[in-house]
Amino acid sequence: MYMSHLECPKCGATYDPHKLTQLCACGSPLLVRYDLDKVKANFKKSDLIGA
């Protein structure tokens, strides 16, 4: 939804966030990277109050 890509913190390789992938080819767990501009455009701080 708001993911831009998966990224390996060890070697910097990137992967498609819509394909089920947990580990990089180098063996490191992948980190999710988000499209923060999309998140910012769709949420307000007030949306988090009471969540």
Predicted model as a PDB file, atoms N, CA, C, CB and O in Angstrom, pLDDT in the B-factor column:
MODEL        1                                                                  
ATOM      1  N   MET A   1       0.835  -1.194   0.000  1.00 80.00           N  
ATOM      2  CA  MET A   1       0.000   0.000   0.000  1.00 80.00           C  
ATOM      3  C   MET A   1       0.874   1.249   0.000  1.00 80.00           C  
ATOM      4  CB  MET A   1      -0.947   0.003   1.216  1.00 80.00           C  
ATOM      5  O   MET A   1       0.886   2.003  -0.973  1.00 80.00           O  
ATOM      6  N   TYR A   2       1.593   1.463   1.076  1.00 93.00           N  
ATOM      7  CA  TYR A   2       2.472   2.631   1.146  1.00 93.00           C  
ATOM      8  C   TYR A   2       3.944   2.238   1.084  1.00 93.00           C  
ATOM      9  CB  TYR A   2       2.202   3.414   2.422  1.00 93.00           C  
ATOM     10  O   TYR A   2       4.822   3.068   1.315  1.00 93.00           O  
ATOM     11  N   MET A   3       4.208   0.981   0.774  1.00 94.00           N  
ATOM     12  CA  MET A   3       5.592   0.525   0.676  1.00 94.00           C  
ATOM     13  C   MET A   3       6.183   0.948  -0.663  1.00 94.00           C  
ATOM     14  CB  MET A   3       5.678  -1.008   0.846  1.00 94.00           C  
ATOM     15  O   MET A   3       5.522   0.861  -1.697  1.00 94.00           O  
ATOM     16  N   SER A   4       7.424   1.402  -0.636  1.00 96.00           N  
ATOM     17  CA  SER A   4       8.076   1.726  -1.901  1.00 96.00           C  
ATOM     18  C   SER A   4       8.949   0.557  -2.364  1.00 96.00           C  
ATOM     19  CB  SER A   4       8.924   3.009  -1.760  1.00 96.00           C  
ATOM     20  O   SER A   4       8.996   0.248  -3.554  1.00 96.00           O  
ATOM     21  N   HIS A   5       9.642  -0.093  -1.417  1.00 97.00           N  
ATOM     22  CA  HIS A   5      10.480  -1.235  -1.760  1.00 97.00           C  
ATOM     23  C   HIS A   5      10.982  -1.922  -0.501  1.00 97.00           C  
ATOM     24  CB  HIS A   5      11.661  -0.797  -2.635  1.00 97.00           C  
ATOM     25  O   HIS A   5      10.829  -1.407   0.607  1.00 97.00           O  
ATOM     26  N   LEU A   6      11.580  -3.086  -0.683  1.00 98.00           N  
ATOM     27  CA  LEU A   6      12.296  -3.778   0.387  1.00 98.00           C  
ATOM     28  C   LEU A   6      13.777  -3.539   0.135  1.00 98.00           C  
ATOM     29  CB  LEU A   6      11.950  -5.329   0.434  1.00 98.00           C  
ATOM     30  O   LEU A   6      14.225  -3.518  -1.012  1.00 98.00           O  
ATOM     31  N   GLU A   7      14.532  -3.358   1.209  1.00 98.00           N  
ATOM     32  CA  GLU A   7      15.947  -3.016   1.048  1.00 98.00           C  
ATOM     33  C   GLU A   7      16.809  -3.833   1.992  1.00 98.00           C  
ATOM     34  CB  GLU A   7      16.174  -1.522   1.291  1.00 98.00           C  
ATOM     35  O   GLU A   7      16.455  -4.040   3.153  1.00 98.00           O  
ATOM     36  N   CYS A   8      17.928  -4.290   1.490  1.00 98.00           N  
ATOM     37  CA  CYS A   8      18.887  -5.030   2.307  1.00 98.00           C  
ATOM     38  C   CYS A   8      19.806  -4.041   3.027  1.00 98.00           C  
ATOM     39  CB  CYS A   8      19.716  -6.020   1.434  1.00 98.00           C  
ATOM     40  O   CYS A   8      20.461  -3.228   2.376  1.00 98.00           O  
ATOM     41  N   PRO A   9      19.862  -4.098   4.351  1.00 98.00           N  
ATOM     42  CA  PRO A   9      20.744  -3.182   5.080  1.00 98.00           C  
ATOM     43  C   PRO A   9      22.226  -3.548   4.948  1.00 98.00           C  
ATOM     44  CB  PRO A   9      20.360  -3.162   6.544  1.00 98.00           C  
ATOM     45  O   PRO A   9      23.102  -2.736   5.245  1.00 98.00           O  
ATOM     46  N   LYS A  10      22.492  -4.763   4.504  1.00 98.00           N  
ATOM     47  CA  LYS A  10      23.875  -5.227   4.401  1.00 98.00           C  
ATOM     48  C   LYS A  10      24.518  -4.856   3.060  1.00 98.00           C  
ATOM     49  CB  LYS A  10      23.929  -6.735   4.594  1.00 98.00           C  
ATOM     50  O   LYS A  10      25.626  -4.321   3.025  1.00 98.00           O  
ATOM     51  N   CYS A  11      23.808  -5.145   1.950  1.00 98.00           N  
ATOM     52  CA  CYS A  11      24.425  -4.910   0.632  1.00 98.00           C  
ATOM     53  C   CYS A  11      23.712  -3.849  -0.198  1.00 98.00           C  
ATOM     54  CB  CYS A  11      24.460  -6.196  -0.147  1.00 98.00           C  
ATOM     55  O   CYS A  11      24.216  -3.450  -1.248  1.00 98.00           O  
ATOM     56  N   GLY A  12      22.537  -3.382   0.257  1.00 97.00           N  
ATOM     57  CA  GLY A  12      21.833  -2.318  -0.441  1.00 97.00           C  
ATOM     58  C   GLY A  12      20.930  -2.773  -1.586  1.00 97.00           C  
ATOM     59  O   GLY A  12      20.335  -1.940  -2.270  1.00 97.00           O  
ATOM     60  N   ALA A  13      20.824  -4.077  -1.801  1.00 98.00           N  
ATOM     61  CA  ALA A  13      19.951  -4.581  -2.872  1.00 98.00           C  
ATOM     62  C   ALA A  13      18.502  -4.215  -2.556  1.00 98.00           C  
ATOM     63  CB  ALA A  13      20.102  -6.129  -3.040  1.00 98.00           C  
ATOM     64  O   ALA A  13      18.120  -4.114  -1.391  1.00 98.00           O  
ATOM     65  N   THR A  14      17.706  -4.017  -3.598  1.00 98.00           N  
ATOM     66  CA  THR A  14      16.297  -3.693  -3.416  1.00 98.00           C  
ATOM     67  C   THR A  14      15.432  -4.770  -4.064  1.00 98.00           C  
ATOM     68  CB  THR A  14      15.973  -2.303  -4.009  1.00 98.00           C  
ATOM     69  O   THR A  14      15.836  -5.432  -5.021  1.00 98.00           O  
ATOM     70  N   TYR A  15      14.223  -4.923  -3.508  1.00 98.00           N  
ATOM     71  CA  TYR A  15      13.288  -5.941  -3.970  1.00 98.00           C  
ATOM     72  C   TYR A  15      11.887  -5.355  -4.069  1.00 98.00           C  
ATOM     73  CB  TYR A  15      13.299  -7.160  -3.029  1.00 98.00           C  
ATOM     74  O   TYR A  15      11.563  -4.357  -3.425  1.00 98.00           O  
ATOM     75  N   ASP A  16      11.074  -5.995  -4.883  1.00 97.00           N  
ATOM     76  CA  ASP A  16       9.680  -5.614  -5.077  1.00 97.00           C  
ATOM     77  C   ASP A  16       8.916  -5.883  -3.773  1.00 97.00           C  
ATOM     78  CB  ASP A  16       9.042  -6.399  -6.280  1.00 97.00           C  
ATOM     79  O   ASP A  16       8.961  -7.004  -3.266  1.00 97.00           O  
ATOM     80  N   PRO A  17       8.224  -4.892  -3.223  1.00 95.00           N  
ATOM     81  CA  PRO A  17       7.522  -5.097  -1.954  1.00 95.00           C  
ATOM     82  C   PRO A  17       6.260  -5.951  -2.095  1.00 95.00           C  
ATOM     83  CB  PRO A  17       7.157  -3.762  -1.356  1.00 95.00           C  
ATOM     84  O   PRO A  17       5.687  -6.373  -1.090  1.00 95.00           O  
ATOM     85  N   HIS A  18       5.824  -6.208  -3.326  1.00 94.00           N  
ATOM     86  CA  HIS A  18       4.595  -6.967  -3.544  1.00 94.00           C  
ATOM     87  C   HIS A  18       4.859  -8.458  -3.752  1.00 94.00           C  
ATOM     88  CB  HIS A  18       3.851  -6.409  -4.739  1.00 94.00           C  
ATOM     89  O   HIS A  18       3.926  -9.234  -3.954  1.00 94.00           O  
ATOM     90  N   LYS A  19       6.125  -8.853  -3.704  1.00 95.00           N  
ATOM     91  CA  LYS A  19       6.494 -10.267  -3.786  1.00 95.00           C  
ATOM     92  C   LYS A  19       6.974 -10.704  -2.408  1.00 95.00           C  
ATOM     93  CB  LYS A  19       7.601 -10.515  -4.879  1.00 95.00           C  
ATOM     94  O   LYS A  19       7.738  -9.998  -1.749  1.00 95.00           O  
ATOM     95  N   LEU A  20       6.518 -11.867  -1.987  1.00 95.00           N  
ATOM     96  CA  LEU A  20       6.889 -12.373  -0.667  1.00 95.00           C  
ATOM     97  C   LEU A  20       8.372 -12.728  -0.654  1.00 95.00           C  
ATOM     98  CB  LEU A  20       6.028 -13.606  -0.285  1.00 95.00           C  
ATOM     99  O   LEU A  20       8.783 -13.738  -1.226  1.00 95.00           O  
ATOM    100  N   THR A  21       9.163 -11.897  -0.002  1.00 95.00           N  
ATOM    101  CA  THR A  21      10.606 -12.071   0.103  1.00 95.00           C  
ATOM    102  C   THR A  21      11.016 -11.656   1.506  1.00 95.00           C  
ATOM    103  CB  THR A  21      11.371 -11.240  -0.987  1.00 95.00           C  
ATOM    104  O   THR A  21      10.703 -10.548   1.940  1.00 95.00           O  
ATOM    105  N   GLN A  22      11.708 -12.528   2.215  1.00 95.00           N  
ATOM    106  CA  GLN A  22      12.115 -12.206   3.578  1.00 95.00           C  
ATOM    107  C   GLN A  22      13.608 -11.967   3.716  1.00 95.00           C  
ATOM    108  CB  GLN A  22      11.704 -13.306   4.501  1.00 95.00           C  
ATOM    109  O   GLN A  22      14.049 -11.189   4.562  1.00 95.00           O  
ATOM    110  N   LEU A  23      14.380 -12.644   2.875  1.00 98.00           N  
ATOM    111  CA  LEU A  23      15.833 -12.531   2.965  1.00 98.00           C  
ATOM    112  C   LEU A  23      16.426 -12.092   1.635  1.00 98.00           C  
ATOM    113  CB  LEU A  23      16.449 -13.861   3.402  1.00 98.00           C  
ATOM    114  O   LEU A  23      15.926 -12.449   0.568  1.00 98.00           O  
ATOM    115  N   CYS A  24      17.477 -11.330   1.712  1.00 98.00           N  
ATOM    116  CA  CYS A  24      18.248 -10.930   0.536  1.00 98.00           C  
ATOM    117  C   CYS A  24      19.048 -12.133   0.051  1.00 98.00           C  
ATOM    118  CB  CYS A  24      19.191  -9.722   0.856  1.00 98.00           C  
ATOM    119  O   CYS A  24      19.227 -13.105   0.785  1.00 98.00           O  
ATOM    120  N   ALA A  25      19.518 -12.065  -1.164  1.00 98.00           N  
ATOM    121  CA  ALA A  25      20.379 -13.118  -1.707  1.00 98.00           C  
ATOM    122  C   ALA A  25      21.650 -13.279  -0.866  1.00 98.00           C  
ATOM    123  CB  ALA A  25      20.748 -12.805  -3.170  1.00 98.00           C  
ATOM    124  O   ALA A  25      22.244 -14.357  -0.843  1.00 98.00           O  
ATOM    125  N   CYS A  26      22.069 -12.212  -0.174  1.00 98.00           N  
ATOM    126  CA  CYS A  26      23.261 -12.289   0.678  1.00 98.00           C  
ATOM    127  C   CYS A  26      22.960 -12.890   2.046  1.00 98.00           C  
ATOM    128  CB  CYS A  26      23.863 -10.907   0.854  1.00 98.00           C  
ATOM    129  O   CYS A  26      23.875 -13.120   2.838  1.00 98.00           O  
ATOM    130  N   GLY A  27      21.658 -13.151   2.334  1.00 98.00           N  
ATOM    131  CA  GLY A  27      21.272 -13.792   3.585  1.00 98.00           C  
ATOM    132  C   GLY A  27      20.752 -12.855   4.661  1.00 98.00           C  
ATOM    133  O   GLY A  27      20.307 -13.316   5.712  1.00 98.00           O  
ATOM    134  N   SER A  28      20.799 -11.560   4.426  1.00 98.00           N  
ATOM    135  CA  SER A  28      20.352 -10.588   5.421  1.00 98.00           C  
ATOM    136  C   SER A  28      18.837 -10.396   5.361  1.00 98.00           C  
ATOM    137  CB  SER A  28      21.062  -9.246   5.210  1.00 98.00           C  
ATOM    138  O   SER A  28      18.260 -10.430   4.275  1.00 98.00           O  
ATOM    139  N   PRO A  29      18.179 -10.194   6.513  1.00 98.00           N  
ATOM    140  CA  PRO A  29      16.746  -9.878   6.509  1.00 98.00           C  
ATOM    141  C   PRO A  29      16.513  -8.527   5.822  1.00 98.00           C  
ATOM    142  CB  PRO A  29      16.181  -9.855   7.962  1.00 98.00           C  
ATOM    143  O   PRO A  29      17.339  -7.619   5.918  1.00 98.00           O  
ATOM    144  N   LEU A  30      15.385  -8.412   5.135  1.00 98.00           N  
ATOM    145  CA  LEU A  30      15.072  -7.190   4.401  1.00 98.00           C  
ATOM    146  C   LEU A  30      14.284  -6.209   5.255  1.00 98.00           C  
ATOM    147  CB  LEU A  30      14.292  -7.519   3.139  1.00 98.00           C  
ATOM    148  O   LEU A  30      13.511  -6.610   6.125  1.00 98.00           O  
ATOM    149  N   LEU A  31      14.485  -4.927   5.002  1.00 98.00           N  
ATOM    150  CA  LEU A  31      13.761  -3.857   5.676  1.00 98.00           C  
ATOM    151  C   LEU A  31      12.733  -3.277   4.727  1.00 98.00           C  
ATOM    152  CB  LEU A  31      14.725  -2.758   6.175  1.00 98.00           C  
ATOM    153  O   LEU A  31      12.983  -3.162   3.527  1.00 98.00           O  
ATOM    154  N   VAL A  32      11.576  -2.911   5.259  1.00 97.00           N  
ATOM    155  CA  VAL A  32      10.539  -2.273   4.448  1.00 97.00           C  
ATOM    156  C   VAL A  32      10.828  -0.782   4.391  1.00 97.00           C  
ATOM    157  CB  VAL A  32       9.110  -2.545   5.027  1.00 97.00           C  
ATOM    158  O   VAL A  32      11.104  -0.155   5.414  1.00 97.00           O  
ATOM    159  N   ARG A  33      10.763  -0.224   3.205  1.00 97.00           N  
ATOM    160  CA  ARG A  33      10.903   1.226   3.013  1.00 97.00           C  
ATOM    161  C   ARG A  33       9.559   1.753   2.532  1.00 97.00           C  
ATOM    162  CB  ARG A  33      12.055   1.576   1.985  1.00 97.00           C  
ATOM    163  O   ARG A  33       8.939   1.183   1.635  1.00 97.00           O  
ATOM    164  N   TYR A  34       9.123   2.842   3.138  1.00 96.00           N  
ATOM    165  CA  TYR A  34       7.804   3.396   2.847  1.00 96.00           C  
ATOM    166  C   TYR A  34       7.902   4.663   2.012  1.00 96.00           C  
ATOM    167  CB  TYR A  34       7.056   3.683   4.139  1.00 96.00           C  
ATOM    168  O   TYR A  34       8.894   5.390   2.086  1.00 96.00           O  
ATOM    169  N   ASP A  35       6.872   4.924   1.221  1.00 95.00           N  
ATOM    170  CA  ASP A  35       6.744   6.166   0.468  1.00 95.00           C  
ATOM    171  C   ASP A  35       6.131   7.186   1.427  1.00 95.00           C  
ATOM    172  CB  ASP A  35       5.861   5.978  -0.844  1.00 95.00           C  
ATOM    173  O   ASP A  35       4.909   7.297   1.526  1.00 95.00           O  
ATOM    174  N   LEU A  36       6.966   7.913   2.115  1.00 94.00           N  
ATOM    175  CA  LEU A  36       6.512   8.821   3.173  1.00 94.00           C  
ATOM    176  C   LEU A  36       5.691   9.988   2.634  1.00 94.00           C  
ATOM    177  CB  LEU A  36       7.703   9.355   3.941  1.00 94.00           C  
ATOM    178  O   LEU A  36       4.871  10.545   3.364  1.00 94.00           O  
ATOM    179  N   ASP A  37       5.892  10.369   1.381  1.00 94.00           N  
ATOM    180  CA  ASP A  37       5.065  11.432   0.789  1.00 94.00           C  
ATOM    181  C   ASP A  37       3.616  10.964   0.653  1.00 94.00           C  
ATOM    182  CB  ASP A  37       5.625  11.854  -0.596  1.00 94.00           C  
ATOM    183  O   ASP A  37       2.692  11.743   0.890  1.00 94.00           O  
ATOM    184  N   LYS A  38       3.408   9.703   0.275  1.00 93.00           N  
ATOM    185  CA  LYS A  38       2.053   9.152   0.181  1.00 93.00           C  
ATOM    186  C   LYS A  38       1.420   9.049   1.561  1.00 93.00           C  
ATOM    187  CB  LYS A  38       2.074   7.769  -0.496  1.00 93.00           C  
ATOM    188  O   LYS A  38       0.243   9.369   1.732  1.00 93.00           O  
ATOM    189  N   VAL A  39       2.191   8.608   2.543  1.00 90.00           N  
ATOM    190  CA  VAL A  39       1.679   8.504   3.906  1.00 90.00           C  
ATOM    191  C   VAL A  39       1.261   9.886   4.398  1.00 90.00           C  
ATOM    192  CB  VAL A  39       2.742   7.883   4.852  1.00 90.00           C  
ATOM    193  O   VAL A  39       0.170  10.052   4.944  1.00 90.00           O  
ATOM    194  N   LYS A  40       2.120  10.864   4.205  1.00 90.00           N  
ATOM    195  CA  LYS A  40       1.841  12.229   4.647  1.00 90.00           C  
ATOM    196  C   LYS A  40       0.592  12.795   3.974  1.00 90.00           C  
ATOM    197  CB  LYS A  40       3.038  13.131   4.362  1.00 90.00           C  
ATOM    198  O   LYS A  40      -0.180  13.518   4.603  1.00 90.00           O  
ATOM    199  N   ALA A  41       0.395  12.468   2.699  1.00 92.00           N  
ATOM    200  CA  ALA A  41      -0.755  12.993   1.956  1.00 92.00           C  
ATOM    201  C   ALA A  41      -2.076  12.353   2.394  1.00 92.00           C  
ATOM    202  CB  ALA A  41      -0.550  12.772   0.464  1.00 92.00           C  
ATOM    203  O   ALA A  41      -3.142  12.923   2.164  1.00 92.00           O  
ATOM    204  N   ASN A  42      -2.012  11.168   3.027  1.00 91.00           N  
ATOM    205  CA  ASN A  42      -3.229  10.436   3.361  1.00 91.00           C  
ATOM    206  C   ASN A  42      -3.554  10.372   4.844  1.00 91.00           C  
ATOM    207  CB  ASN A  42      -3.125   9.065   2.843  1.00 91.00           C  
ATOM    208  O   ASN A  42      -4.637   9.916   5.212  1.00 91.00           O  
ATOM    209  N   PHE A  43      -2.652  10.815   5.702  1.00 88.00           N  
ATOM    210  CA  PHE A  43      -2.886  10.770   7.142  1.00 88.00           C  
ATOM    211  C   PHE A  43      -2.596  12.112   7.786  1.00 88.00           C  
ATOM    212  CB  PHE A  43      -2.033   9.687   7.787  1.00 88.00           C  
ATOM    213  O   PHE A  43      -1.751  12.875   7.317  1.00 88.00           O  
ATOM    214  N   LYS A  44      -3.307  12.386   8.862  1.00 87.00           N  
ATOM    215  CA  LYS A  44      -3.060  13.579   9.675  1.00 87.00           C  
ATOM    216  C   LYS A  44      -2.743  13.121  11.099  1.00 87.00           C  
ATOM    217  CB  LYS A  44      -4.298  14.558   9.653  1.00 87.00           C  
ATOM    218  O   LYS A  44      -3.113  12.012  11.486  1.00 87.00           O  
ATOM    219  N   LYS A  45      -2.079  13.940  11.863  1.00 85.00           N  
ATOM    220  CA  LYS A  45      -1.791  13.597  13.253  1.00 85.00           C  
ATOM    221  C   LYS A  45      -3.073  13.301  14.015  1.00 85.00           C  
ATOM    222  CB  LYS A  45      -1.023  14.730  13.936  1.00 85.00           C  
ATOM    223  O   LYS A  45      -3.104  12.413  14.868  1.00 85.00           O  
ATOM    224  N   SER A  46      -4.125  14.040  13.708  1.00 88.00           N  
ATOM    225  CA  SER A  46      -5.388  13.842  14.413  1.00 88.00           C  
ATOM    226  C   SER A  46      -5.971  12.452  14.155  1.00 88.00           C  
ATOM    227  CB  SER A  46      -6.390  14.910  13.998  1.00 88.00           C  
ATOM    228  O   SER A  46      -6.771  11.970  14.958  1.00 88.00           O  
ATOM    229  N   ASP A  47      -5.592  11.799  13.061  1.00 84.00           N  
ATOM    230  CA  ASP A  47      -6.055  10.444  12.793  1.00 84.00           C  
ATOM    231  C   ASP A  47      -5.510   9.442  13.814  1.00 84.00           C  
ATOM    232  CB  ASP A  47      -5.650  10.025  11.387  1.00 84.00           C  
ATOM    233  O   ASP A  47      -6.101   8.384  14.031  1.00 84.00           O  
ATOM    234  N   LEU A  48      -4.396   9.779  14.428  1.00 82.00           N  
ATOM    235  CA  LEU A  48      -3.749   8.874  15.378  1.00 82.00           C  
ATOM    236  C   LEU A  48      -4.268   9.022  16.808  1.00 82.00           C  
ATOM    237  CB  LEU A  48      -2.264   9.107  15.362  1.00 82.00           C  
ATOM    238  O   LEU A  48      -4.030   8.147  17.640  1.00 82.00           O  
ATOM    239  N   ILE A  49      -4.958  10.091  17.098  1.00 85.00           N  
ATOM    240  CA  ILE A  49      -5.459  10.320  18.447  1.00 85.00           C  
ATOM    241  C   ILE A  49      -6.544   9.294  18.752  1.00 85.00           C  
ATOM    242  CB  ILE A  49      -6.003  11.768  18.604  1.00 85.00           C  
ATOM    243  O   ILE A  49      -7.509   9.139  18.004  1.00 85.00           O  
ATOM    244  N   GLY A  50      -6.361   8.609  19.856  1.00 79.00           N  
ATOM    245  CA  GLY A  50      -7.324   7.606  20.280  1.00 79.00           C  
ATOM    246  C   GLY A  50      -7.180   6.272  19.568  1.00 79.00           C  
ATOM    247  O   GLY A  50      -8.006   5.377  19.745  1.00 79.00           O  
ATOM    248  N   ALA A  51      -6.130   6.134  18.761  1.00 63.00           N  
ATOM    249  CA  ALA A  51      -5.951   4.882  18.023  1.00 63.00           C  
ATOM    250  C   ALA A  51      -5.380   3.800  18.908  1.00 63.00           C  
ATOM    251  CB  ALA A  51      -5.046   5.094  16.823  1.00 63.00           C  
ATOM    252  O   ALA A  51      -5.164   2.678  18.449  1.00 63.00           O  
TER     253      ALA A  51                                                      
ENDMDL                                                                          
END                                                                             
